[in-house]
Amino acid sequence: MKYCVFIHTNHKQIVGALVAEYALKRNSAHADKFDVKLIQTKDHPFMAAREGQQYLRDGVQRPWLNEDLQSFTPLRFMPPELMNYEGRAVVIDPDIFAVADVWDLLTRDMQGHAIMCRMRAGPKGYIDHCKASSVMLLDCAKLKHWKVEQQFNDMFDGKRDYQPWVCLKLEPEGSIGFFEDEWNDFDRLTEDTKMLHNTRRRTQPWKSGLPIDWRPAEKFRLFPPVGWLMRARRKLFGDYGLLGRYKTHPDEKQEQFFFQLLAECVQKGIITESMIQEEIRQGHVRTDAMELIKKVA
């Protein structure tokens, strides 16, 4: 059987993706048994072709922006196609870093399910029953209905809503099983964590101090007026107007964990200092990144 871990990303999160790729191999005793591949927005022209066009997200029309921090998310459904609908795949966001051996996830008993994941936290999980597709274990042979380019375009034709798509609400009943939350640990790093997910975008450790470059939700079921305010803000001040800046992560050890991995990437030549300086210049990585690398190295 073929095994592969995919990291989907765009140019804004490429440093995170490269660190995630390194962590997967670094922390596996079976690194020779699986591949790690990046899926990048720049390699899929059908996404660029929709720049600025209106798509459906949680019942609200909004413009598609390839410059948005998370424009890569539809690509999390691409691994089965890339695997020719064969074998096992794990797909992760570029802000997820292996702490344990991903081989244990790749080879676990899926009990006949096509997908394994965890539930979202907070209202998204408890009220909307949204599943976290940011880490998925996939039996690719059972996902032949995943056709990403077609389904991406359906969002612009009113045939598909982004939110139920990424929440896995469109999957056949009984096709989804659940793994332990520690395989997608939301901003929590403990001795049980298997993959750390810096899911709170505002506090991603490599972004602290930079202007916010992602768009918040515009629909809040618990208190709808918040969504109305977010839509008004976007229309009056632009996509990122009044959103402020990224904050320091409240857990210092998570910041140290990331920069230790990044320092090792630099030492091994996986990421060069010149690349980091260029990412700083483009506003994708915090301005004091080199100082923090030297501090932990």
C-alpha positions as CSV (number, residue, x, y, z in Angstrom):
1,M,0.0,0.0,0.0
2,K,1.1,3.5,-0.8
3,Y,1.3,6.0,2.1
4,C,1.7,9.8,1.9
5,V,1.2,12.9,4.0
6,F,0.1,16.0,2.2
7,I,0.5,19.6,3.4
8,H,-1.7,22.1,1.6
9,T,-0.5,25.6,1.6
10,N,-0.1,28.9,-0.3
11,H,2.8,31.4,-0.6
12,K,1.9,33.1,2.7
13,Q,2.2,30.0,4.8
14,I,5.1,28.3,2.9
15,V,7.5,28.6,5.9
16,G,5.0,26.9,8.2
17,A,4.5,24.2,5.6
18,L,8.3,23.5,5.3
19,V,8.6,23.3,9.0
20,A,5.6,20.9,9.1
21,E,7.2,18.8,6.5
22,Y,10.4,18.6,8.5
23,A,8.6,17.7,11.8
24,L,6.8,14.8,10.2
25,K,10.0,13.1,9.1
26,R,12.0,14.2,12.2
27,N,9.6,12.7,14.6
28,S,8.9,9.4,12.8
29,A,10.8,6.1,13.4
30,H,9.3,5.0,10.0
31,A,10.2,8.0,7.8
32,D,11.4,5.8,5.0
33,K,7.9,4.2,4.6
34,F,5.9,7.3,3.6
35,D,6.3,10.4,1.4
36,V,5.5,14.0,2.4
37,K,4.3,16.3,-0.4
38,L,3.2,19.9,-0.5
39,I,0.0,20.9,-2.4
40,Q,0.4,24.6,-3.3
41,T,-2.2,27.0,-4.7
42,K,0.3,28.3,-7.2
43,D,0.3,24.9,-9.0
44,H,-3.5,24.9,-9.5
45,P,-4.6,27.6,-12.0
46,F,-8.3,27.0,-11.5
47,M,-8.0,28.9,-8.2
48,A,-6.3,31.9,-9.7
49,A,-8.9,32.0,-12.4
50,R,-11.6,32.8,-9.9
51,E,-9.8,35.8,-8.3
52,G,-12.3,38.4,-7.1
53,Q,-15.3,36.4,-8.1
54,Q,-18.2,35.8,-5.6
55,Y,-18.5,32.4,-4.0
56,L,-20.9,30.9,-1.4
57,R,-19.6,30.6,2.2
58,D,-22.1,29.7,4.9
59,G,-24.9,31.2,2.9
60,V,-23.1,34.5,2.4
61,Q,-21.6,35.7,-0.9
62,R,-18.0,36.9,-0.6
63,P,-15.1,37.5,-3.1
64,W,-12.5,34.8,-3.6
65,L,-9.0,36.1,-2.8
66,N,-5.9,34.1,-3.5
67,E,-4.0,36.5,-1.3
68,D,-6.0,35.5,1.8
69,L,-4.0,33.6,4.4
70,Q,-6.1,30.5,4.0
71,S,-6.8,30.4,0.3
72,F,-5.4,26.9,0.2
73,T,-8.2,25.2,2.2
74,P,-10.1,23.6,-0.8
75,L,-6.9,21.7,-1.6
76,R,-7.3,19.6,1.4
77,F,-9.6,17.5,-0.7
78,M,-7.0,16.8,-3.4
79,P,-4.9,13.9,-2.0
80,P,-7.2,11.1,-3.3
81,E,-6.8,12.4,-6.9
82,L,-3.0,12.9,-6.4
83,M,-2.8,9.3,-5.2
84,N,-4.9,8.0,-8.1
85,Y,-7.5,6.9,-5.6
86,E,-5.2,4.3,-4.1
87,G,-3.5,3.9,-0.7
88,R,-3.6,5.9,2.5
89,A,-3.1,9.6,2.9
90,V,-3.0,12.1,5.8
91,V,-3.6,15.7,4.9
92,I,-2.8,18.6,7.2
93,D,-2.8,22.4,7.3
94,P,0.6,24.2,7.1
95,D,0.2,25.3,10.8
96,I,0.2,21.7,12.1
97,F,3.4,20.2,13.5
98,A,4.0,16.5,14.3
99,V,5.0,15.8,17.9
100,A,4.5,12.0,17.7
101,D,5.0,9.5,14.9
102,V,2.5,10.1,12.1
103,W,3.1,6.5,10.9
104,D,0.8,5.4,13.8
105,L,-2.0,7.4,12.3
106,L,-1.3,6.3,8.7
107,T,-1.5,2.7,9.6
108,R,-4.3,2.6,12.1
109,D,-7.4,0.5,11.6
110,M,-10.0,2.7,10.0
111,Q,-12.8,0.3,10.7
112,G,-14.2,0.6,7.2
113,H,-14.4,4.4,7.2
114,A,-13.3,6.5,4.3
115,I,-12.3,9.4,6.5
116,M,-11.1,9.8,10.0
117,C,-10.8,13.2,11.8
118,R,-12.0,15.0,14.9
119,M,-14.8,17.5,15.7
120,R,-14.2,21.2,15.7
121,A,-14.0,22.9,19.0
122,G,-16.5,25.5,20.4
123,P,-19.8,26.5,18.7
124,K,-18.6,25.2,15.3
125,G,-18.4,21.7,16.7
126,Y,-21.0,21.6,19.5
127,I,-23.8,23.5,17.6
128,D,-23.0,23.2,13.9
129,H,-21.6,19.7,14.2
130,C,-18.7,20.8,12.0
131,K,-15.9,18.2,11.7
132,A,-12.3,19.4,11.6
133,S,-11.0,18.6,8.1
134,S,-7.7,20.3,8.9
135,V,-6.2,16.9,9.7
136,M,-7.8,13.9,7.9
137,L,-6.8,10.3,7.5
138,L,-8.0,9.1,4.1
139,D,-8.7,5.8,2.5
140,C,-8.3,7.1,-1.0
141,A,-10.0,4.3,-2.8
142,K,-13.3,5.2,-1.0
143,L,-13.1,8.9,-2.0
144,K,-13.5,8.7,-5.8
145,H,-16.3,11.3,-5.6
146,W,-13.7,14.0,-4.6
147,K,-13.1,16.1,-7.7
148,V,-11.6,19.3,-6.4
149,E,-11.5,21.5,-9.5
150,Q,-15.2,20.8,-10.3
151,Q,-16.3,21.1,-6.7
152,F,-14.3,24.3,-6.2
153,N,-16.0,25.8,-9.3
154,D,-19.4,24.7,-8.0
155,M,-19.0,27.3,-5.1
156,F,-19.1,30.1,-7.7
157,D,-22.1,28.7,-9.5
158,G,-24.2,28.4,-6.3
159,K,-24.2,24.6,-6.3
160,R,-21.9,24.2,-3.3
161,D,-21.4,26.1,-0.1
162,Y,-17.8,26.3,1.2
163,Q,-18.8,25.8,4.9
164,P,-20.6,22.4,4.8
165,W,-17.9,21.3,2.3
166,V,-15.0,21.9,4.7
167,C,-17.1,20.7,7.6
168,L,-17.5,17.3,5.8
169,K,-21.3,17.6,6.0
170,L,-21.6,16.5,2.3
171,E,-20.0,13.1,2.9
172,P,-22.1,9.9,2.9
173,E,-23.6,8.9,6.2
174,G,-21.4,6.4,8.1
175,S,-18.3,7.2,6.0
176,I,-16.5,9.2,8.8
177,G,-14.8,7.9,11.9
178,F,-13.0,9.7,14.6
179,F,-9.5,9.6,16.0
180,E,-8.2,11.1,19.3
181,D,-8.3,14.8,19.6
182,E,-4.5,14.8,20.2
183,W,-3.9,14.1,16.5
184,N,-5.2,17.6,15.9
185,D,-4.6,19.4,19.2
186,F,-5.9,22.9,18.9
187,D,-3.3,25.3,20.4
188,R,-2.6,22.8,23.2
189,L,0.9,21.2,23.7
190,T,1.0,18.5,26.4
191,E,2.8,15.2,26.9
192,D,-0.2,13.6,25.0
193,T,-0.1,15.9,22.0
194,K,0.5,14.0,18.7
195,M,0.1,16.9,16.3
196,L,0.1,20.5,17.4
197,H,-2.3,22.7,15.5
198,N,-1.8,26.5,15.9
199,T,-5.3,26.9,14.8
200,R,-6.0,30.3,16.3
201,R,-4.8,32.4,13.4
202,R,-4.4,35.6,15.5
203,T,-1.7,34.0,17.6
204,Q,0.3,31.9,15.1
205,P,3.9,32.1,16.5
206,W,5.6,33.1,13.3
207,K,3.2,35.9,12.6
208,S,3.2,37.9,15.8
209,G,3.1,41.7,15.2
210,L,2.1,41.5,11.5
211,P,-1.1,43.0,10.1
212,I,-4.0,40.6,10.0
213,D,-4.4,39.1,6.5
214,W,-7.3,36.7,6.9
215,R,-11.0,37.4,6.8
216,P,-13.1,36.5,9.8
217,A,-16.4,34.6,9.5
218,E,-19.5,36.7,8.6
219,K,-22.1,34.5,10.1
220,F,-22.5,33.9,13.8
221,R,-25.4,31.7,14.8
222,L,-25.1,32.5,18.5
223,F,-25.3,36.2,17.9
224,P,-26.1,37.1,14.3
225,P,-25.4,40.9,14.7
226,V,-21.7,40.1,14.9
227,G,-21.9,38.8,11.3
228,W,-23.7,41.9,10.2
229,L,-21.0,44.1,11.7
230,M,-18.3,42.0,10.0
231,R,-19.9,42.4,6.6
232,A,-20.4,46.1,7.1
233,R,-16.7,46.4,8.2
234,R,-15.5,44.7,5.0
235,K,-17.7,46.8,2.7
236,L,-16.7,50.1,4.4
237,F,-13.0,49.5,5.2
238,G,-11.9,46.6,2.9
239,D,-11.2,43.0,3.5
240,Y,-8.7,43.4,6.3
241,G,-9.6,46.9,7.5
242,L,-9.8,47.4,11.3
243,L,-8.7,43.8,12.0
244,G,-5.5,44.8,13.8
245,R,-2.4,42.7,14.2
246,Y,-1.3,39.2,15.1
247,K,-0.8,38.7,18.8
248,T,1.9,36.8,20.8
249,H,0.9,33.2,21.4
250,P,-0.3,32.9,25.1
251,D,1.7,29.6,25.5
252,E,5.4,30.4,25.4
253,K,6.4,26.8,24.9
254,Q,4.4,26.6,21.7
255,E,6.4,29.5,20.3
256,Q,9.6,27.9,21.4
257,F,8.6,24.6,19.9
258,F,8.0,26.2,16.5
259,F,11.2,28.2,16.5
260,Q,13.2,25.2,17.6
261,L,12.0,23.3,14.6
262,L,12.6,26.3,12.3
263,A,16.2,26.7,13.7
264,E,16.8,23.0,12.9
265,C,15.5,23.6,9.3
266,V,18.0,26.5,8.9
267,Q,20.9,24.4,10.3
268,K,20.1,21.6,7.9
269,G,19.6,23.9,4.9
270,I,16.0,23.1,4.5
271,I,15.1,26.7,4.9
272,T,17.8,29.4,4.2
273,E,18.3,32.6,6.1
274,S,17.8,34.5,2.8
275,M,14.4,32.8,2.4
276,I,13.4,33.9,5.9
277,Q,14.6,37.4,5.2
278,E,12.5,37.5,2.0
279,E,9.4,36.2,3.8
280,I,9.9,38.9,6.4
281,R,10.2,41.5,3.6
282,Q,6.9,40.2,2.1
283,G,5.1,40.4,5.5
284,H,4.6,36.6,5.8
285,V,6.9,36.1,8.8
286,R,7.4,38.2,11.9
287,T,10.2,40.8,11.8
288,D,12.2,39.3,14.7
289,A,12.2,35.7,13.4
290,M,16.0,35.6,12.9
291,E,16.6,36.8,16.5
292,L,14.3,34.1,17.8
293,I,16.0,31.4,15.7
294,K,19.4,32.4,17.2
295,K,17.9,32.4,20.7
296,V,16.9,28.7,20.5
297,A,19.6,27.4,18.3
